[in-house]
């Protein structure tokens, strides 16, 4: 029987940057909670961070567009809108890395 050993470190990738961006966005919405539709944003952010979206990045991209639209209509705090842009940029980098064959 072969035992899998625990890794001693992890390589930083575009996917880890994307995960961090989503976490930062979620934290900003929590910190600023109470602005119009902040509850809807939390729902969709959770959806975008779900296993199903992580396994289907096109679905994540669609959910991000919904999040962006809600934030604009709700006049979300500037910190939130800036972090949405960070997520969008990191997601585009992931798609570029996939196209270049650097991510499966």
Secondary structure, DSSP 4 states (H G I P E B T S, - for coil): -PPPPPPS-----HHHHHHHHHHHHHHHHHHTTTSTTHHHHHHHHHHHTSHHHHH-HHHHHHHHHHHHHHHHHHT--HHHHHHHHHHHHHHHHHHHHHHTTS--
